[in-house]
Amino acid sequence: MSVLHTVFHALNLLAPALALGAMLALCELWQQRRGLSVGLVLRAAATYVLAGAGVLMLGIAFWGQDGKTATYAALVAVVGSLAAWRMPPAR
């Protein structure tokens, strides 16, 4: 496998974590409209993406392959729980 194929494979593996992390960071920005800077939003996105990537890696280690529905369910549960913990209740 060439280097380009390896990069594309890694990006495809992490795409669900990247998408979910970006969406939740934007939701956090939308919910807390005041007082957030770009750095805080990027830090939130990085937190969500790293948690999601960890879940995806654990899913591969546990199941032995990528693409299991249980792994994606765990991804949503873990990253969603992290988002609920990070965001204050709506007023």
Secondary structure, DSSP 4 states (H G I P E B T S, - for coil): --HHHHHHHHHHHHHHHHHHHHHHHHHHHHHT-SS--HHHHHHHHHHHHHHHHHHHHHHHHHHSSS--HHHHHHHHHHHHHHHHHHSPPP-
